[in-house]
Amino acid sequence: MPDLVVDAPKLASSWVISTETLAPNLCSVVEGDVPPGTHQLLRFTVTTPNIGDADVAIGDPRAHIDPNGDGNYNDSDGLYELATCHHHFHFRNYARYEMLPVLPNGSLGASVKSRKRGFCMIDTTPYNETAPPKERVYVSCGTPEIAGNQGVSVGYADTYVKALAGQYFVLDDPAEPVPPGQYVLRITVNPPFAQVAGQPCPVKDGAGFCHNFAEANYNNNVGQITITVPTHNGKTGGSIKTATDFSDDENRPTT
């Protein structure tokens, strides 16, 4: 069985707050319905290694979104959606990004959710300290015209570096502003969700929650750190820059 975890040390060492100008044509702006303009962003890197003894093997997204191959996605199994801006298929519900305020009594408040909408699940980062990494297996997101092969091999991780599209929270989001203070930054891979009538529930855990793929252990799917959102850019400050969206596909940077 595969077993995905979140690399919390990588999360802790990567986060930074910067001021950036988001153009209205950025895919992260379009797909996340983010207000364009100059914003204060919390950026961070998410690495999700497969430490199990079997691959997460999803395969060609077209087999899921269009099983009979007629070009009509009405028979989709619900695992994928077509990201029209990126022009490739995004896996739904691969990971959940949350910020939870630490209240004065030490408890956690209601979560602020990231606007990141989709993921392309591939082998990006070798993650095996005891043996050399094997050849990458899952390397193609897939498009309506080209077959993909999505998954995460044993000994590899899927990494989304902080510079990529959607790898941020908009701290001055008009709809959900994030004031300075202490927060828990929580990442959940293959997150649980409640079953909804008429919606897919590929597998269930022991508590009865749905997941999009089976794992040996669902109890190690969360990685979180505590951060302090300052009144200024940090950790080391930063000037206003124009954000660019690196493509969230098989050619994405890993550092």
N, C-alpha and C positions, 0 to 999 in steps of 0.2 A: 504494500500500500504506500502511496505517497504521503508525505507529511511536511506541510509548509509551515514555516515560522517567519517572524519578522525580526530583522537584524536591528535591535534596539541601539547598540553602540554606534552603528552607522547613522541612525536617525539622530542620536545625541550630538555627534560630531559635525553634522552637516547643516543644521538649521541656521538661518540667517534672516534678518529683516532688512528690507531695502525699499527704496522709493522708485517706482518704475512707471513709465507711461505705456499703457496698454492701448494699442490701436484697435479700431472697431473691426478690422478684418482678420485679427488673430484667431486661429481655430479655438484656442482656449476661451476666448471671449465669446465667440459665436456659440460654441457647444455648451458652455457653462452659463450662458446668459449673464455674463459679467458686464457691469457698466464700463464702457471704455473711458479712458482718461488717465490721469496721474493718480496712483494709489500707493499706499503702504502695504507691502506684501510680506508674508511669512513664507519663505521657501525652505524646502527640506528634501532629502533623498530617502527613498524607500527601497529597501532590498528585501526580497522574500525568497529565501533559500528552500530547496526541497531536501530535507534531511532524512527522508524515508528510504525505503528499499524498492520503490517502483516509481516510474515517471507519472507526472500529471500529463496525460495524453488526450488532448481534445481533438487534434487533427485539423482538417480543412473546415474553416467556418462556413463555407458554402453548403456543406453537408448538413449543417444545423439550421441555417437560416433559409435554405431552399432545398429541402430533402428530395423533392422530385425533379429539380433542375429545370423548372419551367419559367424561371425568372420572376415568379410571384412569391413574395415573402410571407404570404398569409399562412403558410404551413410551417413557419418557423417554430423551433422548440423553445425559443425564448432566451437562449444563451447569448446570442449575439445581436448587435444592431449595426447598421451601416453608418459610419461616421462620414457624412457627405463632405465635410470640410477637408478631412484627411484623405478621403476616398479609400478607406480600408475598413475592415470589420473590427469593432471593439467588443471585447468580452464584457458582459454585464456583471456587476457585483463581484468583481475579483477581489477588490479591497475597499475598505471603508476608512476614510480619513475624518477624524474628529478632534476638535479642541474643546476641552471642558474646563471652565473656570474653577479655580480652587477658592471656595468660599471662606469667610473669616473663621468658621468653626471647623475647617479642615475637610469638609465634605465637598463633593463635586456638583457643580450646577449643570444646567441643561447644555447639551453639546452644540457647538457650532459646526456645521458640516461643510466640507469642502465642495466646491462646484465641479470638481473633476468628474467626468461622466463615463469614461471608458478606458479600457486597457487592452493592449496587445501582449499576450502572454508568450514569451519566448525565452530561450537560454541566452542570457547576456553576460553573466559573471560567474566564473568558476568559483565553487564554494565547497572545497574539500581539502582539509588540512592533512589528511593521511595518505593521499594518493594523487598522482597527476590527474588532471581533469580529462575525461574522455572527450571525444569529438562532440561538438554541438549537434543536437538533433532537431530542435524546434527553432527555426530561424526565419519563418515567413508569416507575416500577419495575414496575407491574403486580401484580394480585392474581388469585385464582381467578375473581373476578367481573368484573374490569375489565382490558382489554387494556393492556399496557405497551409501551414502546419504549425499550430499553436500548442504549447504545453511547456512544462518545466522538467528537465531531466534530473535524475538523482545526481547530486554533486554540483548542481548549477543553481543560480538564483536569477530571478527576473528583477532587474534594477531600473528604477525611474529616478534619475538624478534631478537635483533641484532646479536645474536650468530648463527642464523640459516643460512642455505645455501643461498647464493645470496643476503643476506641483507647488501649489501655493494656497494660502488663505488670504483673502482680501480683508485686511484688518480694518479699513475704513469703508467697508461695504455699506452703502446706505440702507440696505434691507436688513443687515445683521452686523452692526459695528462691533468690533472687538476692542474694548478699552484696555489701557495698560494694566498689568497685574500678573499674577501667577496662574499658569494653565498647565493642564495635562494634555500633551499631544499624543493621541492614541491612534494606532494603525491596526486594523483587523483584516487579515487575509482570509479569503474564502468565508466571508462573514455569515453568521446565521440570519435567517429571516423567517417570519411567520408565514405559514401556508395561506394562500388566498385562493378561493374557489375560482377555477378556470385558468389559474396561472401555474406555470411549471414549478415543480418541487423535485429536482432530480434525485436527491438523497436526503435522508433525515438522520440527525444525530440522536443520541440516547435521550435527550430532553424533548424530542419531537420537533426541533427546529429544522428548517430546510437549509441545504447548502447546494452550491452549483456543481460540486464534484466531491467524491468520497475521499476521506483521509483516514490514516491510522489513528490520529489523535486530533480532536478539535479543541482541546483545552490549552494548546500552546500557540494559538493563532493570533494572539494579541501582543504587540510590542508598544510600550509607551514610555515617555520621558516627561519630566516636569521642566517647564521653561518659564522665564519671566519676560513678558512683553514690556519693553521699556517705553519711556516717553519719547525716545529718539531711535534712530536706526541702530541696529546692533547685529552681531556682537561687537563689531568694530566700526560701525557706522557705514555710511555710503551715500553717494550723491545720486541725483535723479538720472536714470538711464532709460533708454527706449527698449522695452522688452521685445524679444523675438521668440517665436515658437520653433524650437527644434522639433522635428517630426517624431512622433511617438510610434515609430515603426521599427523594422529590423535594423535600420541604420542609426539608431539612437546612440548618443554618447553614453559612456558608462562611468565617467569620472568628471 
